[in-house]
Amino acid sequence: MTALRFDDVWFGYGGHPVLRGISLSLDPGEAVALLGPNGAGKTTLTKLVVGLLHPDRGGVWVTGRTTQGRTPEQLARQTAYVFQHPDQQLFARSVAAEVAFAPRLRALPENETKDLVEAALERTGLGSVAEEHPYDLPPAQRKLVALAAALAQQPQVLVLDEPTQGLDRTGMNRVIEVVRKLASDGVAVLAATHDIPFVVEALDRSVVLVEGELKHDGGSRELVWDETQSRLLGLDPPQAARLSRRLDLSGRPVRAAEVALALAPLVR
């Protein structure tokens, strides 16, 4: 069973089409980048996954069930969504209470809720600020609070909208680790992003939207290695990938650590 499926999905605002015939699917454990210029329809597509929007035509299925007629609350058992701007979703009086909200809404035993909260805070590096009010934290940490709350939902599909925007390298590494662990645990991750270094490090597959149409679907490594394709799609590959391509390194490494390892014999 696929974790997420779009079947010929059309959607528009006020009669203006934003998504045009989108068909794609994600299997459990896939980590997929959703790329494209501003206005391409990325955020609209992500909102369709969690029931914030519904298709005008076509259908969206999450874990084999249609989203049509279902609310975000009804889909929350299967899906979690982290907004681009965390202030749009944070409301509790402490970080711990924010993260505990979804487990308590499901009426989980308090000891199980406590374990979920502690695990989510540890994975996002927020254990030391558990009792702080989210709005007393800087924006980058508020973004991680929203991610921790999504982890505590135990979703089968996690949707991220610009998850590394505003984060420093430490914060970005946290998100990379979280995404990799979720994928290894069988969670499907769809991340709308402009951050190509993050894509290369965390997301093995990339789909590209241009003016509401799906223009590319394939491996992230192959996409950033292909200079012509990257340029046509308006993508800027990370510096490590550009260096690897220029030197034609064996194995075509594109992640920073892999490129450094491939370069080591050449600089001895």
N, C-alpha and C positions, 0 to 999 in steps of 0.2 A: 504494500500500500504506500502510495506517495504521501509525504508529509504536507505538501502544498501543491495545488494545481490551478493554473489559470487556463481557461478554455475559451479562446476567441472573445476576450473581454474588451468591451467598449465602454468608455465613460466620458462624460463631458459636463461642463458647467454652463448653464444658461444656453444650451444648444451648441456650444463650442466644444468639439471633441478634444479631449486631452489624452486619452488612451485609445489606440486604434488597433483592434484585433490582436490583443496580446495573448499568446499561448506559451506557457512554460510550466515546468514542474520542478520541485525540489524533493529529493529523497531524504529520509531520516539520516542525520549525520552529515549532510551537505552544508558547507559554509559558502555562501554565494554573495558576491558584490553586485549591487545595482548601481550602474554608472550612467552618466549622461550629463549634458549641460543643464544649467538652471532652466526650468520651464519644460523639461523633457517629460515630466509626468512621474518622477520617481516617488515623491511623497504621496501623491494620489494613489499610486499602485500599492504602497505599503499600507495605507489606510483601508484599502479594500480587504487586506488579509485579516484584519482584526474587527471588521464589521463597522468601522466608523463611516464607511461609505459602502454602497452596493452597486454592482454593475448595471449599466443601462441595457446592455446585451451581453450574452455569454454568461459564464459562471466561474465562481471561485470555490474551491473545495479545500478544507483543512482536515487532515487525517481522515479523508474519505467522506466527509459530510459537507454539504453545501453551506455557504455563509448566508445565502439568501434568506431573508426573514429573521435572521438571528442578530441579536444585539452584541455589543462588545462584552457586556457582562456574561452573556451565555457562551461566548467564545473564550472567555478568560481561562477556562480549564485547559485549553489546548494552546492558546497563543498569549504572548506577552509583547508589549510594544514600549520601546524607549524613545521618547520624543527628541527631536533635535534640541529643543529648549526645555530643560528639565523643569523650569518654573511653571510650565503648563500642566504638570502632573503631580508635583509634590505638595502635600497638604498637612502632614502629621506634625506633631509638636517635637518629635525627636527622630533622629535617623533610625534608631531601632524600631520605633513605632511605625515608621513609614515602611520599613522592610517587612514588618510583621503583619501588615494590613491584609494582604492576600491570604496567607495561611489562616488567619483568624476568621476571615470572611468564609472560608471553607469549613470552619469549625473543627480544625485539626486539634488534637490534644496539645495542651500547652507545652509539654516537654518536646514534642515534635516541632512545634512552631519555634521554640527556643533554639533547637538544633539547626533548623533552616536559616534562621536569622544569623546565628553565629557563623555558619558556613558562608553565607552570602557576604557578610561583612569582612570575613577573612579573605575571601577571594578578590574583593575589590579594595582591600587595604584600608577599610574604614573602621576597624575595631576600636581605635582610640577615640573616635568621635561619635560613638554609638548614642550617647545621651545628649549630644548637641542638637540644637534646632537646625534643620536643613538650611534655612535662610541665613543662618549665622556663618555658614561655610562659603568659601569662594565658589564661583560658578563651575570650575572644573570638578571640584569635589561633589557639588550638587548633581552633576552629570553621573558620577559614579554611584551616588545614592539611588538615582532612578534605575541604574543598571542592577544594583543589588536587590532592589525591590522586585525587578523582573525575574531575577534568578530564584527568589523565594517563591515565585509562582509555580516553579517546576514546569515550565511550558514544554510542549513538544515542538513548537515553532516560535522562534524569537525574532522579532523585527526590530532593527536598529536604524534610526535616522540620524546620519552624521555622528556616529558614536565617538569619534576622536576629535571633533571640532573643539578647539580651545584647550586641549590637553597637552601637557608637556610630555617629554619622552617617557617618563616614569608612568604617567597615566595611560599613555598609549600602550605601553607594554602590558599593563594590567588588563586592558581590553583585549589585546591579542591573546593573552593567556586564557582569559575567560572564554573567548570564542573557540579557541582550539580545544579546550576541555569540554565545552558543550558539544562540539561536533564529535569528539571521541565518545561521548556518552549517548550519541544517537539523536541529538537535538538538531533540527534544521534551522540554520541561521540565514536571514536575508538582511543585508546591510546596505542601505542607500548611502553613498559616500562619494566625496571628491578626493579622498586621501589615498592616492595610489600606493605609497609606501605601506600603508596599513593593509591594503588589498593584497599586496604581494606577500606580506608576512602572515596574514590570517585567513584569507579567503581563496580557496583553490579554484573557484569558478567565477567567471564574470559575465553578466548580461548587460548590454548597453542599450539604453533608450535614446532615441533622437526624434524629437517632435512627436512623441507618443507612440512611436513604432519600435519594435524590437529589431535592432540592427546587427547585433552580435551576441552569440552565446557560445562560450568556450572556456578553455583553461586560462587562468589569470597569468601564469608564467608565459604561455605562448603569446598572449595578447601584448604584454609589455616588451617581449623580445621582438615582435614584429613591428619594426619602425614605421613602415608604410601604413599598416592597419591602425596603429596608435595615433598617427597623425591624422588620418581620415576621420577617426572618431573623436578627435579633439582631446586626447589623453596625453599627459606628461609623465612618462615613466620615471621612476625614482633614479637618483644618481647612480646607485650601485648597479642597477640594470643597464643603464646607458654605458657605464664603464665596461661591464661584462660583454655587452654587445660589441663595443668598439674593439676590444681586445680578442673577441671571438673565443672566450674562455671555454674550455672543455666542459661538457655537460650543461652548458647554457645556464649557469646559476644566476638568479635575480635577487634573492634575499641577501641582505647585507652580510650576515655571518657566512653564508655560503660563498659569496664573492671573495671575502677576506681569506677564506680557507683556500680557494682556488688560486689566489694571488701569491700566497705564502711561498711556494716553491720558486716563483718567478723573481722574487726580490731578495732571495738569500744570496 
